[in-house]
Amino acid sequence: MAFSFDTLRRWPDIEAPDLRAWDAADTLILDESASARGELRDGTLVVIEDTHGALSLGAAADGATGIRTHQDSLTGERALHTNSKRVGLEHAAVSRPLDATLVSGARVVLLRLPRSLDALRNIAGLIAAHAAPEVIVYAGGRIKHMTPAMNDVLREFFDRVDVTHARQKSRVLIACQPHDGADPEPSRAMHDGLSVCAFGGVFAGTSIDIGTRFLLECLPAAISGGSSADPLIDMACGSGVVAASLALRHPDARVYASDQSAAAVASARATVEANGLSSRVEVERDDALSLRPDASASFIALNPPFHAGAAVHDAIAPRMFEDAARVLRPGGELWTVWNTPLAYRAALERIVGPTRQIARNNKFTVTRSVRR
């Protein structure tokens, strides 16, 4: 069947006139892989990091069935399945975690190149370890986000890596003849007694970014909440540094951490386990705090992202502020760190409640907002 890429939407991801659900890299990957894909109907086609469903649904429209997919972004995953219903391909693809069940026996893999080389290394190693020996990987992206180092990473796991001609500012790397595969393992580093674990692609990796450091320096010694029904919350938790720090500082408290990135959740769980905190810290993959009930929290810490994929966008943080406001009980506190030029204070005042600047340095501002 045929469908128009223009019918695809980003929802529930951020939607705006300058953001699209597909681009020229998607169509180039599909065109370059067309002869290898044929009409694979045996579940041996795998699609990884399909932003909002263009690759999976384009392949399904060509006749492929039993497609296995993985998207690090939960909103991207939900957009894929929403789009699949919209175009009449509801059962074409099934989402899997980034493990052997995703790529076992795969003969063709379509991949949107991640910007992180460590994330690419995790993906390439997994494919080489578990896909069919004859697997062919079509890894593409926008040229402005590609580097020669990506070719080198693929060559760590594939004997042959070819590069296609550019088209519409996009390019595809074609890898085959896998060897020396390996399942992803987190990297680890110690910071002042805190063990930080990170899988490839997680913001800041095993380091503690300067915004998070500043937030941790400013958090109060006494915090309300911390029970099972009212845990301390680390929203957009990344590698779990704030969640683990809260649990270590407050030995009797329960902590809840969430992130929409699958790699971040895996990293935060590894960080929590490495610090012996698994009995008190729960980590969930979630779009903001959708799994938490209204008016149920006394304390939320937030270091909000400001990227929608590769694009910087100012709608992401306010969306998180809105969910924090929903989850906070009256008098509950949202502690936020943000790049000062983003000027979030007015939005925090409007969405959450009275907001006071706690600290400011040459780059970041930390605020405390109290739910009305």
N, C-alpha and C positions, 0 to 999 in steps of 0.2 A: 504494500500500500504506500501511498505518498502522503506526506503531510508537510505543512509549511513551518519552518523554524520560527517564523514570526508569530506563531500561535503560542510559543513557549513563554512562560512568565517566571519571574524570580521568586514570587511569593511562596512561603512566608519569609524569605530573605528580603532585605531592603530593596524597595522598588523606587525608581526615579527616572526621569526622562533620559538622563545621561548614563544609565546602567542597563545593559541588555542581558538576556538569559543565554545568549550564545554569541560566538564570534567566528571570524574566518579560520581560526585554528581548529575549531570543531569540524568545519566542512572539509578542511584539508586532511585531517586525520581520517575522516570517513572515506574520502576519495582515494587516498594512498592505500588504505587497507581493504578496499572493495574486493579486489581479486582474491586476497587471502581469506577474507571473511566468507565469500560466497553467500550461502544461506545456512550458516551454522545452526543446526537445530538440535544439537546434542549436549548443550550446556557447556561447551568448551570456549565460548567467547566471554571474556572478562573485561569490564570497563572500570577504570580507577580514576578518581578525582574528576568525574564528569560534573561540571559546575552546577548545572540545573537540569540536566537530562538530555541535552542535544545529542551526545554520542550514543547513549543507550537507545534512545527512541529513534534516532536516525538508523542505527543498525537493525532495530526491530522492524522499522518500516521496510527495510530491505529483505526481511524474511527471517532474521535470526530469532531464536527462541531460547529460553532457559538462560538468559544473560545474568551473570553474577556481577554485582557492582559494589564499589566501596567509595564513599565520599567522607572525607574527614569532617566536613561541616554538616551538622544536623539540619540546618535550614536548607542546604543544598540537597540533602537526601530527601527531605520532605517535599521540596520543589519538584524533584524528579518524579516522585510518585503522584503528586498532584497533577503534573503535566501529563503523565501517562494515562490518567483517567480522562483528561481533557481531549486527548487525541485518539482515544479508543484503543490504547495499547496497555491496558491496566495491568495485565499479568506478564508483561514482556520481561521485566527485570526484578530481581530480588536482591536486597541489600545484605551484605555480609561484613563481618569485622575484618580488619586487616590481619588475617592469619591464613593458615594453610587451607581452610575451607573455602576461602575466596578464590585461590588460584590453582588448586589441585587439578592436574590434568588439562589445564588450559592450553589451547593451541594458538589462540590469537588474543592479545591484550591491547586494548586501546587506553592510552594514558595521557591525561593533561599534565604536563610537567609541573611538579611543585616548585616553588621558588627556592626552597631549602634543599641544599645538596644532601644533608643528612636524611631528610624525608625521602628523597629519590633513592638514596642508598638502601634504606629500609625496604622500599617497594621493590627495587631491582633484585635485592638479595632474596626476598621472599619468592618472587617469580622464579628465579633461577633454582631455588631449592625445591619447589613443588609443582611447577608447570610441566607440561609434556616436553620431552627433549626437542621436539620440532617447533616449539613455541616461537612466535614472531611478535615482537613488541613494537607498537607504533606510538611513539611518545612525542607529542607536539605541544606547541605553545606560540605565543606572540614573541617575535624575535627580540623585542626590547627587554623581555624578561628571561631570555635564554643566554647561557654562557658556555664557552668551550669546556669548562669544568664538568658540565652535565654529560658530555660525550665521555670524559674520563671516568666518571662514576659508572656509567653503563658498561664500559670496557672492563671494569672490575669483575663483572658477572657474565659478560657475553663476549664471545670471541669476535663477533662481527658487529660493527655499528656503522651504518650508512646514514648519510644526510641528504635529504631531498632538496630540490630547488625551492626557493622562497616563493610564496604567493600571498598577496595581500598582507604583507608584513608578518607572515607566519611561516613556520618551518616544522618539519617532522624528522625525528631521529628514528631509524629502524634498526632494532637489535635482535639478533638471533644467535643460536648455538650457546645455550647457557652453561655455566660451570660455577663451581664453588659457591653455591647458594647458601643463604643463612637466614634464619628467622630473626626478626627485629628484636633487639635488646636495648634497654635504656642506658644512656650514659649517666654517670654519677659524679657528683662533686660535693665537697664539704664546705660549708660557710658558717663559721662561728658555732660549730657543734650541730648544725642542721644539715642533714644529708638531702641533697636535691637530685632528683632523677628526672630524666627527660628523654622521650623518644624524638626522632627527627621531626622537624617542622614546628615544634612548640616554641612560642615566643620566649626569647632570651635563653633557650636551652637550659643548661645546668647552672647558668649564672643567675644572679638576682638583679633584675633591671633596676635602674636608679629610681624610677618612679615607685616601684614596690618597696625599695629600701626606705624611701622617704615616708611612705605611708606607715610602714612598720615602726619607724622612729616616732611617729606622731600618735599612734593609737593609745588610748587611755589605759591606765593600769587596772582600773575597775570598769567592768563592762556588764550591763544587764543581760539577762538571758543565759543560755547555756544548758538548758534542760533538754530532754529528748523531744518534748513538744515545742520547745522554743530554742533551737540551737543557734549558736553563733554562725553566721553565713559568710562564706567567701564566694562572691559572685564573679563569674568570668575568672575562674581560679587558675588557669594556666597550669604550671607544673606543681601547684599546690603549696607554694611557699607560705602564703598568708594563712591558709587553713592549718598547716602544720605548726606554724608559729603561734597561732591562737591557741591551739591545743596544748602546746608546750608551756605557754605562759599561764594558762588557766587549767590546771590539772584535773579539775572536776567537771569541766565543761564538755558538752557535746558540740560538734562542729559539723556543718553541712557545706559542701563545696559543689559547685556546678560549672560546667563549661559546655559549649556546643561542639567543641572540637574533640573528635575521638582520640587523637593523639594526646591532647591535653588531659583528658580524663584518665587515660592509661598512665600518663606521667604522674599525675597527682596521686593516683592510687599507689604507684610505686614509691613515691616520696613518703606518703603516709605510712606504708608498710616498713620502709627503711628506717623510719624514726620510731617504730614501735607504737603507732597511734591508731591502728586499724580498728580497735574496739570502740574508739570515740569519734572517729571522723568518717563520715559517709560522703562519697563522691559519686555524682550522677551526671550523665550526659543529658543536657537539657538546653532548650532555647530560653535564655535568661532564667527565670525561676518559675516556669509554668507548672512544675510539679508541686510547688508549695502552695498551701491554702492562703486565702486572704487573711490579712490582719493577724498573722501568726508569728511574727519575728520581732525581736527587740533590737537586734544589731545586725547590720550588713556592712561588709567592707567591699569596695569596688575599685578596681583599676581598669576602666573601660577601654576596649579596643576602639580604634577609629578607622580601621580599614574594612571595606567590603570587598573581599578578594584582594586584588591588586590596587583597587581604587580607594583613595582617602574620601570618606564621606561623613558628614556631620549629623546624620540621622541615627547612627548606631547608639551612641551614648544616651540620648533622650529616650529612646525605646527601652533601654535598661533602667533608666530612672523611673519610668512609668511602672515597670514591673516591681521594682523595689518599693515604690510607694504603695502598690497594691498589697504586697506581702507584709510590709511593716504595720505593726499595730500603732494606734495613736500614742505619740511620745517616743516611738522607736526611732533609732538613729541610723542614718546612712553616712558612712565615712568614705569619702571619695578622693582619689588623687588624679590629677589631670594636668596635661601640658597647659601652662598658663595662657598662651595665646588662644586656646580654644574657648576660653571665657564661658565656662559652663554654669557659673553661679546663678545667673538669671533663670536658666532652665531648671536648676535644682530648686530654687525658691518657688517657682511656678508649679512644678510637678510634685515635689515632695513636701516642702514646707520651709520654715525659717532656716537659713543657711548662714553659718559663720565660718570665716577663714580661720583655720587652726595654725597653718604655717605656710610659708612661701619661700622658695629659694630662686636661684637664677633661671630655673627651668620649669618647676612644678609648683602646683598649689594643692594643699590638702584642706578639705572642707568637712564640716559636720552639719548634716541636714536633719531636722527633727520633724517627724511626720505629724501633720496637723491632726 
